[in-house]
Amino acid sequence: MELANAYSELNDPVEQRERFMSERSRAQAAGEETLLSSSLDQRYVEALERGLPPTGGLGIGIDRLIMLLTNSSSIRDVILFPTMRSPHADRPAANGRSDLVPTAPLPTATAPGAQVAAVRLSGLVRVVAMLTSVVGVLTMLSAVPAISARTLLLDELISPLPMVLDTAVLSVGFGSCMVLLSGQLLRGKRRAWNLALVLFVLSAGFSIARGGEAVALTTSLSMIVILLLTRSEFTGLADPPSLVRVARMIPRFLLLVYVYGLIALWAQQGTLSPSINLSDSFWAVTVGLVGGEQPYEYSGRFARLFPVSLEVLGALGLLLLLWLLLRPAVRGRVGEGRERAAAMVEQFGWDTLAPFACRDDKSYFFSSDGLAMVAYGYLGGFALVSGDPIGEDASIPLVVDEFILHCQHHGWQPAFLAAREVDVPLYAERGFRSFYLGDEAILDCRTFSLEAEGMAPVRQAVRRAEKAHRFELMAEESASPALVSALNQISLLWRKGEDERGYTMSMSSDVSAVGSNRLLAVAWQINQDGSEEPAGFLRLVPTSAVTDRFAPGQTLDLMRRRPDAANGLTEYLIAHTVQDLRELGVVRLSLNFAAFGRLLDNDVQLTRGNRFLRKLVDLLNPYYQIRALRDFNEKFQPTWLPRVLIYADPADLPKVGLRYAWLEGIVSVPIIGRLLSGPTEVVEGEAT
């Protein structure tokens, strides 16, 4: 917490003279009239040369000091007139109405007493998944010599069968598969239940084949009984598997294994007993994958390494096969559903995030009355809805209820990303929870003015950029091929070669002049020879112009500038864009999203949880420039629209948060990214 502003005086005359000269040079180059543009304060410099002792001081804020002494969490608790100091006084009341942002919540139920709740996992499902995971871990630990020696003594005492197989790698393979399956069992998937039953049956069979391992056999039989007793709890529909990938993987993997095994045996043919032949070699590789008895006797290091390498390949192959069977398939999108979704966005997409429902990575679920939809993607067991549902207000609760049932049938957990905070009651009535994400900055094109009070920083930046730039607002489809190429090159430099990322607030696509209703705002840099080249640009996507609920609006999609562009170019682009949009009759411009903006206000009461988040934001701020983005948006005096993350279970929050951060490009997760594929078929809603 800041208690005082400290300072120290500059008392070096040489450095002071250099600063005066540098400031005068900048002023003359910019054509600005200042006190230093004609002469510098020579008398002040001479006074410093005569000697100025080190000087410093600080100004202690009495309000902040009292705040510290009284252990208050907000300065508004100790200042004299707190209601006169709110930075959000211009925000509309919760029960009012605004043509910039929604202030009245959507209806919460299709009919009084509707009995639809958020997806909740059955307690038995949790227990079975946990037991499967525990057994898997213990099975892998049984490969540790210190543990396997203890179980071996017990097995020899109570098992009448001789030991035939002895392999630690097989235990690791079975245990890994069990742990992998436990995640799918936790979602109530019927296919996972079937695979787990098969896996424990095989585990029991191998326990008998290895000499009747009593501990492992008893555990496997117990899990088989538990699975059979809980079969009715696993009703989740299977995601479409990657059958084509499975069909391609099996022959390729076996070819690799047999080529490796045969070459290794051929290279050691002089040391094998009996003599090598093709049929025995194939059999040696085959039984080696499962740790079976080899037809050959090996010697030296080869006797230790070759059987183990085959067992490792067998375990890896089993894990790969299981992963492909559980991984959803990437299937072509149904064109009818995409066109239908685009038509619904055109008719009902008044929300500033609605245009992003037309991204290529979205799937669509339509209500049974055909008047509402949700746009979502599947990632790691979660159906992640982009923004709020779109459609007739009266049909929004219907599509939410039917989508919840749809997720229950598939064993998914639904979550709504960047939903409007004002509509939290719609989700809370169904048992969902909310987590504050931040605020969307929306400008009123009708009242925006560079001459308004408090706009001096923006005004100065715009005036500087105007001296060497020309502004142009155009339709994206009218951009020339040369301009399209130049703008995409600017984006490439801005991203430093990385791919476009985004999910709820970006189209994540390059500039293209083909079939687009988007706008481009281009800043042309005027060079000394009179030539022009683009220095930066904005791309805007329109909200619905059909609905009469809100006035026409545009949403910022891309904001790019060359690395060597002049300071203030972004302010220049935004200010001129707003002015041109006003002439076109556009009322709203969604500028940007400021994460956790409410937590950054010094005079707002914070709960204990929010104070922890505030500390986390301060920790992450140097890496993600959270405060800088909030301060940048604040300069334009926007209206703030709070947005939240809607989730079903407290344990889901970190999982959904990680997936959301990956989708928006905030973090990079190498493995989880490959799981984003999801069902892409268009599904009609089911009657509740």
N, C-alpha and C positions, 0 to 999 in steps of 0.2 A: 504494500500500500504506500502511495506517495504521501509524505508528510511535509515536504518543503522543496522549493526550487533553489538549488545552490548555484553559485556563479563565481568566476574569477576574472579579473581584469587583465587585458593584454598590456604588458609594460615594456615590450621590446620595440624600439622605434624602427628598426630595420624591417621587421616583419609587418609592422603597421603601415609603413610606407608602401611595401609591396602589395598589401591588400588594397590600399587606396588606388594604386595604379591599375591593378587587375580589375577592380570594380568600374573604374572609369573606362577602361578599354571595352568591357562588356557593354556598358551603357551606350558608348559611341557606336559600337558595331550594330546594336539593336535599334539605334535611332531614338533612344529615349532621353528625355531631358531630366537630369538629376543635378544635385548640388556638386557632384564630382565630375560631371561630363565636361566642364570647362577648366576647373582647377581643383587641386586637392588641398586639404587643411594643413598647410605647412606649419602654422603656429602650433597646432596640436602635436605634430611630429617633433618639433623643436623642444616642446615642453617635456615630451617623453625622453629626449636625449639628455635633458638636465637631470632626470631621475624621477621615477615613480616607484615607490616601494610596492612589494607584492600585496595585492588587494583582493579580497574575496568576501563573500557574504552569503546569506540565505534568507529566504522569506518563509516563515513558518505559517501554514494555514491553520488558524485557530479551530475551524470546523473539523479538520482532519485530526487535530490533536485531541479534541474532545471525543471524536469518534474512537480513537485509540484508548483513551482513558475509560470510556464507558463500555468498551467491548461491543460497539455497535457494528453491524454488518453492512450498513448503508449510510452514506452521508446524509441522505434524506431524513434520517431519524434525528439528526441533531441541528440541521440548519433551521432558520427561523420560519421561512415560508416555503416548505418543500413543494407545495402544489404549484408554485410559480416557476419551478425549475425543471419540469419534466421535458426531456428531449423528444417525447412522443406525443406532445399535446395536439399535434396536427392529425394524429390518427383518428379515424372515425370510431364512434362508439360501437360496442358489440351488437347493439340492437338497432343500429342505424342502417342507412343504405347508402352506398357509394357507387358511382359509375366507373371507379377505378379498380377497386378490390371488393370481393364479396364480404359482407358484414353480417348477413343473416344465415344461419346454418340450414343445411338441407333437411328435408323430412327424414325421420329416423326409422320409420317402419312402414311397410306396405299395408299392414292392417293392425289394429290394436291387439296386443298380446302375441305378436309374432314370436315363435319359439325357435330361433336360429342362433346358435352360439358359435364363437370362434373355435377353430380346430383345436381340440385337446387330445393328447395322447392317452390311450388307455393305460391304467396302472399295470395290467398284465403284460402289455406290449413292452413297457419299460423294463419290467423284470426279466422277460425272456431275452431282450436285447442285452441287458446288463450281464446276465448269466452267460450268454454266448460269448460276449467280449472277455469275461473273466476266464472262461474255459480256454478260449483262444490264447490268452496271455500265459496261462499255466501250461498249456501244451507246448508253447514255444520255450518256456523256461525249463521244461523237462529235457530239453536238449543240452542244458548246462550239465557238465559232468558231475558236479557235486550233488545236484538234485537227482539226476538220473540214476546215480549209484544207490541212493536211498530207496527209490521206487523199485529198482531192479531186485534188491534183496527181498522186498515184500512180495513181488511177483513170483520169485522163485519159490517162496514158502507156500503160497496158496494156489499157484497155477500148475496143473498137471501136464501142460503142453510144453514141448521143447522150444527154445528160442531159435527162430528161423531168420528173421530180419533184424538188423541192428543199425539204425540210421538216425542221426540227429536232424539231418536236413529235412527228412519227411515230417518230423514233428514241427519244425519251423514252418514248412509249407502249409500243413493243416491249420496250425495256429493262426497264421497270417490270414488265411481265407476266412476263418471264424471271426476275426476282428473286423475284416472288411465287410462281412455279411451283417454284423451287428448294427452298423449304421443304417442299412436298408431295413432290417427288422424293426428298428426304432420308428420307422415311418409307416409300419403296418403293411408292408408290401407282401402280397401273396407269393410272388415269384421268389423273394428272398426266403420266405418260409419253406418253400419247396427245396430250394438249393441248400438251406441249412439242414433239412431233414436228410437229404442225400449225403451231405458232407459228414454228418454224425454217423450215418449208417456205414459209410466207407471207413470212417475212423474206427468204428467198432470192428469192422472186418479186418482191417490192418492190425488191430490190437490182437486179434485171434491169430492172424498169420504170423505175427512177430513172436508168438509163443504164449499167448494168453495173458497179456499185461492186465492185471486185475484192476489197477487204479484207473488206467485210461479206459478200459472196457466198461467199468461201472459208471464212469463219468459220461461216456458217450451214450450208453443205454438210458441213463437218467435224463439226458437232454432230449433223447428221442421221445420218451414218455411225456415230458413237459411240452414239447412242440405239438404232439398229437392232442394233448388236452386243451391247448390254447389255439387250435386251428381256426376257430370261428372269429378270433380277434384280428386276424390278418386278412383284411378285405380290400386293402389298397390295390387298385389296378396297376398293372405293370406298365412302365414307360416303354415305348417301342424300342426294342433292343437293336444293337448294331449287328444284325445278322449278316449283312454283307461283309462287314469288317471281320466277323468271326470266321466266315467262310474263306476269306482271304488269308487270315492270320494262321489258321491251323496248318495248311500245307506248307506255307513259308517257314513257320517255326519248326515243323518236323523235318523239312529239308535241311535247314540249318543245323539241327541237332544231329541228324544222321550223317551229314557230310563231315561235321566235326568229329563224331565218334569213329567213323570208318577211317578217316585220315590218321587219327591218333593211334588206332589199333594197327594200321598198316605200318606206321612209323616204328612201332615196337614189336613187329612180328617175330623178330629174332629172339625175343625174351619171353614170348607167350608159350603157355603149355595148357592143352595140346596145341598142335599146329593150327594156324589161322585158316578159316574158311569163311565164305560170304554169309551163309545162313547163321552160323554161330556168332558172327560179328554183328549182324542185325539184331539177333536176340540179346547180345550183350548190351547194346545201346538201349534197347527197349526196356529190359528189366532194370537197367541202371537208372532210368528216370524215376523209378519208384523204390529204389534201394533194394532190389531183389538180388538173389544169388547169381554171381557171374559164372559163365561157362568156361572162362579162362582163369588161369592163375597168373597174377602179375608179380613183378619184382621191383625193388628199388623205390624211388620217389613216385614212379608211375602208379604203383600199387596204392599209394595214399591219395594222390591227387586226382586220378582219372575217375574213380567211382564217385568221389565227392563232387566233382564238376558236373557229372551227369545228374546227380541228385539236385544240385542247385538249379540246373536248367529245368528239371521237372517241376520244382517248386515255383520258379518264375513263370513257367508256362501255365501252370494252374492259376496263379494270381492274375495273369494277363487275360486268360479265358474268362475268369469270373468277373473281372472289371468290364470287359466288353459286353458280357451278358447283362450287367446291371446298368451300364451307361446308356442314356437315352440316345436315340438315333437322330441324326440331322436329316430332316426330310424337307422336300420342297414345299414352299408356302402355297396355300390354296389361293389362286388369284381372286376368286369371288370374295373371299373373306377380306382380303386386303382392300379391294375396291369398296366393299361395304363399309369397312372401318374408315376409309378416307372420306366417304360420303357423310358418315356420322360426325366426323370431326368438322367437316365443312358446315354442317347444320347446327351442331350443338357445342362445338369446341370454342366456347367463349373464354375458357381459362387460358392463362398465358403459357401454360405447359402443355396444353392439349395438342398443338401441332407436332410435338415430339412423339406422340402415339403412332405416327406413321413411319417410324424408323424401321429399317430392314430387319432388326433383331427382335421385333415384337410379334407375339401371338395374340389372338383375340378371342374373348368369350362374350357372347351376346345374350342378353336377357331373353326369356321366353316370349315376351311381348314385342321383341325386336326394337325397342326404343332406348336401349342403353347398352353399354359395353364397357369392358375393362381391357386395357392393353397390358400384357405381362410377358415376362420371360422366365424360363426355368433355369435355376442355377443351384446345384447341390442340394436338392430336396426342398427348395423354397420356390413358390410362385411369386415373383417380385412384380407387383403392379406399378406401372409408371404413372405417378400422379394420381389424381382422383378419377373415379369412373366418369364416363362421358355419356350424356343423353338427356332425356326429359327428366326434370327434377323428381317427378312422382315415380319414375321407374328406377332411379338410382338405388334405393334400398332393395328393390327386387333383384337387380343384377348382383349386388353385394351378397345377398343371401344365397342366391343360386351359385355364385362363384365359390362361396364357402363350402357348399355341399359338393361341388365339383372337385374341390381340393381334397375333401374328405375321402371321396371315392378313389382318388389317385394317390392318397398317402402323402400329399404335399402340405407344407405349412405356408399359408398366405401371408404376405406383408405388403403394405402400401407405402411406397417411397415418395417423399416430398408431397404429402397430402396437405391440404389447407387446414390450418389449426382451427379455424372456425367450424369445421365439419367434424371435429373429434367426437361430438355426441353420437353421430351416426355409427361410428365404429365402437364407441364405448358401450353402447346398448347391446352390442353383440359380444361383449367380453374382451375386446381388444384393448391394448394399452398404447400410449403415445409417448414419443420421445422428441423433444424439441431439437430441430436441426439448424434453423437459422431463419433469415428473412430475405424475401425477394424484393428488390428495389424496383419500383414502378414509377415512371415519370408521367406527369400530366402535361401533354403537349400543348394544351390550351393556355396554361398559366406559366409555363417554363419561360424564364427570362434571365439573360446574363446580367441585366441591370438590377436584379432583385437584391435585397439586403443579404449579405453573407455569401454572395456569389463571386466576390473579388478574385479568389484564387483561380476559379475556372475561367473567369473573364480574361485575366491576364494571360493564362496559358493559351486561350483561343486567339487572342490578339497577336501573340508572338507567332503562332503557327500560320495565321492568315497571311503574313508577309511573304511566305515562300511556298504556299500551297493553294490549290484550287479544289473545291469540293464538287462532287457529282453524285447524285442519287439516281440509280437506274434499276431496271428490272434485270434479274440475273440472266434470263433467257436472251436478253439483248446484248450481253457482253460479247465482245469479239474474241476469237480464239487466242489472239495474242494477249489480251487482258486476262482471260481465264488462266492461261499458263503463268502469267506474271503473278497473279494473286495466289495461285497454288504454290508457287515458289516461295512467296512470302510466308505462307502457312508452314511450309517445310522448314524454313529457317527458324520460324517461331517455335515449332515443336522440336527443333534440333534433331530431326530425322525420325522421331517416334511416331507411332500411328495415332490417328485421331481417336480419342476416347470420350465416353459420355454415355448417358442412359436416359435420364429424366429431363435434362436441360440442354441438350445439344443433338443435332442431327448426325454429327460425327462423319461428315462426308466432305469431299473437296468441292470447290466451286465448279459448277457445270451449267452450261447454257441450254441443256436439253430438258424440256418439259418441266419447268420450275415456275412457281408463283412467288418466289422469294425476291427480295430487294437487296441491292448492293450499294453501300455508301463508301465511295472511294475518295481518298485524299491523294491528289496528284501533286507531286513535288515539282516545282518550277526551277529548272537548273539555270545557271548563268547564261548559257547559250540559247535560252528560250525553249529548250526541249522539256518534255514532261514525262514522268514515270511514276507509277503508283508507289506510295510510301507506306500505305496502310489502308485497311478497309474494315467495314462491318458487314455482316450478312444478317438479314432480318427475315423471319418467317411470320406470316400473318395468322391471327386468330380468326375465328368465324366472323364473317361479315353478314351472315344471314340472321342469326339470333338477335333479338331485340333486348336481351337481358343486360348486355353490356355494350358500350360503344366500341367501334372498330379499334383493334390494337395490333401491335407488332411486338415480336419477342426477339431479343438479341440471340443469335445463334453462334456466330463467330466474331471475334474481335482480335485482329491481327495487325502487326506493324513490323517494319523492317528493324533489325537490331540497331542500325545506325540512324534511325529516324529521329527527328527533332523531338525534344521534350515538349509535352503538351499536345502531341498529335492526337492522342486518344480523346482528350477533352474536346479538341477541335472537331473530331469526327462525330462525337455524341451530340454536341451542341447544334451543329449544322443539320444533323439527321433529325433532331426534334423539330427544328424550325421548318424543314421541308415536309415532314410528316404532317405538321399542323396545316399546311397549305393543301395537303391531300385529304384532309378531313379525318385523319387518324388522331385518336384521343389518348391512347395508352401506349407506352413503350416500356416493356419489361427489360430493365437494364442489366441486372446481374444478380447473383445470389451471394449473400454474406453469411457464411457459416457461423453459428453461435453468436450472432450479433447482439442478442439480448444480454448475454453474459458479459459483454464487454463494457456495458454502461456502469459507470462508477456510482450512480445514485439510484440504483434499483435494488430492492430487497431480494436477496438470493437465499434459497433453501440450502440445507447442508449438502445435498447432492449437487446442486448447481455450483456451490462454492468449490466442490471437488472438480467439477467440469471446468470451472474457471481456471483452476491451477493447471489442469491438463491442457487447456487451450493456450495458456501462457507458455507451457513447455513446448508445444508443437508450433507455436507462432513463428519462430525463426526459420522453420523448414517449409511452412505452407503459407506464410504471409497472411494470416487470418485477419489481423488487425488492419493491415494495409489495405486489403480489399474492402473491408467495412468502411474505413475512412475515405477511400476513393469514391465509393457509392454515396456516402453521406454528403460529399461536396455538392452533389446535384440536387439536394433537398428532395429526395423521393418520398413517396408513400410506401411504407413497409408492409409486406404481406407475409406473416409468419407461416412456416411450413414445418411439418413434423413427420416422423417415421412411425407408422402404425404396425404393431407386431402383436402376436397372440400370446406368447409365453415368455416370462422373464428370461429363461435360458436361451430364447431365440435372439435376444437383442444383440449380443456380441457377434453371433453368427451372421445375422442379417446386416449388421453394421460393416463387417469385414467384406461381405459380398457387394454391398452397395459402394463401399470405398473402392473396391477393385473395378466395378463397372464404370464409375465416374473417373477412373484414372488417377485416384489419389494415392493408391498403393498398388504394387505389382505383386501378384501371387502366381508363381510359375505353374503350379499344378492345378489349382482350382479353376483357372481360366479355361482349361480344356473341357470342363464339365458344362459350360454354358452352351446348350444346344436346344434342348427342350422340345416339347410337343408343339408342332406348328399347325396342326389341323384346326379348322374352325369348328367350334362346338356350340350347338344351341343349348340354351339354358334349360335346366330341369325344373319342373314345377315344384314349389315348396308346399 
